[in-house]
Amino acid sequence: MNDDGAVSWGAVFAGAVGAAVLSLVLFLLGTGFGLAVVSPWASERLSGTAAGVSTIVWVTVVQVLASVLGGYLAGRLRSRWVTVHTNEVFFRDTAHGFLAWAVSTLLMATLLSSAIGTAVATTAKAGGEVAKSAASMAGAGAAAAATSDDKGGANPVGYFVDSLFRPSDTASANPAPTAAPNAVQSSAPDRSAEVTRIFANALESGQLGESDQRYLGQLVASNTGMTPAEAEQRVTDTFTRLKQNLEQAKIRAKQVADDARKASAALALWLVVSLFVGAFMASLAATFGGRLRDSSVLVKT
């Protein structure tokens, strides 16, 4: 057989198609296994670390197997070079394996670009929304909650407002016959929205003003039977617990976003490593396939 050129593009494309198809099949298989091991029960589902490690391992296995197949096909199906030195044959076989890997990688990138782009965009958007929610939880989020009515719903301040007007044990055992003359007469449901707005304003400024604290103390005292001093102390304690609750939620949200960022970075780095491994294995398999192709021809002749 004559030397038909340095590159047998038919063999390269054949190996690339074979590698791309095997990659797709293995990716679908890995997706099925991944869905199979996910459990809704907290005691049975995989941890984030285990899921990340298994994903990296499976992607590497897919790269190795597909690259070996593509490189072997490219080396075994290429034209025989009769007048070429052995070292040059080795180089060309290596190049055929690398080209088959490169073409298959481009094919897979084209096929999966939309899916990968959607996944990355969704992850980035989710992380951004989490961080945005965490940053605004103690500020604008609380202000928005303050403007809502008292019909329920997702109001992070509502629980603490309701806890203000719970009757104390002392007041329940010894109810006051009459309220203080200068106390603000009101019922808890009528004042919940107002108290929520006061808390929201205090969250934006970072502290509860003295006049607001005294006014809220009068409201609590008139509705619970507590003394003014006890009522103001309850207001202070409730507002402190509210701030701590929102700060903890903010820290947890930031931690989740940071963990997602680190996991995405680690996965991207390992994907690059797996691609390099795939390129090496494809080149190595092509030299093995090319050697078998030449030896089989020599044995036949």
N, C-alpha and C positions, 0 to 999 in steps of 0.2 A: 504494500500500500504506500502510496506516495505521500510526501509532506504537503498537506493541504493548507498550511498556514500555522502561525504561532498559536492562535486561539481557535478552538472548536466551539463556536458560539452555540451550536445546536446542543452539544453536551452540557455547556454552562446553563442554558435555559432549562434543559431537562432536569438537571440537578436542582436548580432553583425552584422549579415548580414542585418537584418532589419534596423538598425541604419545607416549602411554604404550606403545602397540603398537610404534611405530618404535623407541623407546628399548630395549624388550626385545629386539627383533630385532638391533639394533646391538650391544647388550651381549653377546648370544650370539655374534655374529660376532667381536667383539673377543676374547672368551674363546677361540674357536677359533683365531684368529690367535696369541694368546698362547701356547697350548699347542703350536702348530706351530713357533714359534721357539725353544722351550725344547729344549735338547739335553743329553743325559747326558755329552757330551764336554766337558771343562773348557775346551778351546781354542775351542769353538764357542758355548757358552751365553752369554746376555746377562748383563752385570754388573748388580748391584743398582741402580746409578744409572740405567742405560739402561732397565731394566724399570720403575722408578718414573716416569721422564720419559715413556715411551711410554704408561703407564697414565693419567697426568694429561692428556696430549694427547688420547688417545682418549675419555676421559670428557668433556672439553670439546667435542670434535667431536660426540659423541652429544647433548649438551645443546643445542648450537646447531641441529643438524639437526632434532631432535624438537621443539624450541621453535618454530622457524620454521614447521614443518608445523602444529602445534597452533594457533599464533597466526593463521596464514593462514586455516585452516578456520573458526576462531571469528569472524574478521572478515568472511569471504566469505559465511558462512551466516546471519549475524544478520539480524534484521528491519530494514527500511529506516525511518529516522526522517525523515518528510516535513517536519514543522514545527519541526525542531530546528536551531539555529544550527550553522554549520560548525565552530566551535571546540568546541562541545559534542559534535558527532559525532566529532571527532578524539579527545576525551577518552574517550568511551564505547568507541570502537574500541580505544584503548590499554588500557582496563580489561578489555575482553573478552579481549584477548591475555594480560593478566596473570592473569585468573581461569582461563583455559584452562591456562596454565603451572602455576598453583597446584594445580588439581585433578589434573592429570597427575602432578605431583610427589607428591601424597598417594597416588595410585594406585600409583605405583612404590614408594613407601616401604612401603605395605602389602604389596605383592607380594614385596618383597625384604627386608623387616624381619627375617624369620627367618634368611635366608641371611647378611645383613650382621651380625646379632647373633651368629650362630654363629662367623663369621669373626673378629669383634672379640674375642669371648670366648676363642676358641682362641689368637689372637695374644697376648692378655694372659696367658693361662694358661701359654703356652710361655715368654714372657718372664719370668714369675714363677718358673717351674721352673728356668730357666737361672740366674737370679740366686740362687735358693735353693741350687742345686747348687754354684754358685761359692762362696757364702759358707760352706757346710758342708764343702767339699772338704778344707780343711786342719784341720778339727776333727772334727765328728761323723761325717763321711764316712769319715775315716781310722779312727776308732774302730770303726765298723761293719765296715770291712775287716779290722780286727784280730781280730774275733771269728769270722771265717770260717775254714773249715778250709783245708788246704793242697792241695786237689784242683784248684786252678785257679780260673777265673772272673774276673770284673771286679774285680780287686784292684789298685789303683794303687800299693800299697806292695810287692807281691810281687816285681816286677822288681828293685827296689833291695835287697830282702832276699836274693834269689838272687845278686846281684852281690857281696854281702859274702863269700860262701863260694867264690868262684872262686879257684883256686890261682894264686899269683903266678908270674911267670917264674923268679924266683930260687929259689923253693921247688920248682918242677918240675924245675929243672936239678940242684939239690942237696937232695934230700929229707932231712929230719931223721930220724935213726935212731929216736929216741924222743921223746915229748912231754915238756915240762917237768913236773916233779913236781907243781907246784901249779896246772897248767893244768886247765881244765874239759874233761873228756873227753865228747865228744858228736859226733853225726853231723849234717850240715846238714839233712837232711829232718826229723829229730826236733825241731829247734830253730827251724824257720822260723816256725811259728805264734807261738812265744814272742817271737822277735825282732820280728815284725810288731806284736805288742801293745806292745812297748817303744817302737817307733817311733811308733805311734799315740798313746801317752800323751805322748811328747815333742812331737809335733805339736800336741796340745791345749794343752800348757803353753808351747810356743814354743821350748824348748831341751832338749837331751839332757843329763840329769844326769850328774855325774862318775862316780857309782857305776855307772850304767847303761852309760856309755861304757867303763869299765874292764871290766865284766862281758862286754859284747859283744866287746871286744878279746880277751879270753881265749877266747871261743867261736871267733872268727875265727882266732886263732893256732893253736888245737888242731885245726882242721879244714883249714887251708891250709898249715901249716908256716911261716907268717910269724913274725917276731919280735913280741913284745908291742907294741913301739913302732910298728912298721909296721901291725900290726893295728888299734891304736887310731886311727892316722891314717886308715886306710881307713874305719873306722866314722864318723869325723868328716866325711870327704869325701863319703861316701855319704849321710849324713843331710843335709848341706848341699845336695847335688844334688836330693834328694827335696823339700826345702822350696822350692827354686827352681822345680822342675818344677810343684809344686802352685800356687805363687803366679802363675806365668805362665799356667797354665790358668784360674785365677780371674780374672786381668786380661782374658784373651781372652773369657771368658764374659760379663763385665761390659760389654766393648766391644760384643759382639754384641747384648746387651739394650739398650744405649744407642742403637746404630744403628737398631734396630727401633723404639724409642720416637720417635726423630727422624723416621724415615720415616713413621710413622703420623701424627704431628703435621702434617708437611708435606702429606701426602695429604689430611687432613681440611681444612686451610686452602684447598687448591686446589679441593676439592669445593665449598666455600662460594663461592669465586670463580666456578666454573663455573655454579653455580646462579644467581648474580646475572646472569651473562652470558646464561643461558637466559631469565631473566625479561625482560631488555631486548630480546632478539631476538624473543621471543613478542609483546611489545607492539608492536614495530616492524612485524612481519609482519602483525599484526592491522590496523593502520592502512592498510597497503598493500592487504590483502584487502578491507577495508571500502570503500576508495576505488574499487577495481575493481567491487565489488558495486553501488555507487551509480551509477557511470558507465555500467555495462552496462544498468541500468534506464532511465537517461535516454536512452541511445541508442535503446533499444527503443521508448520512448514517442515 
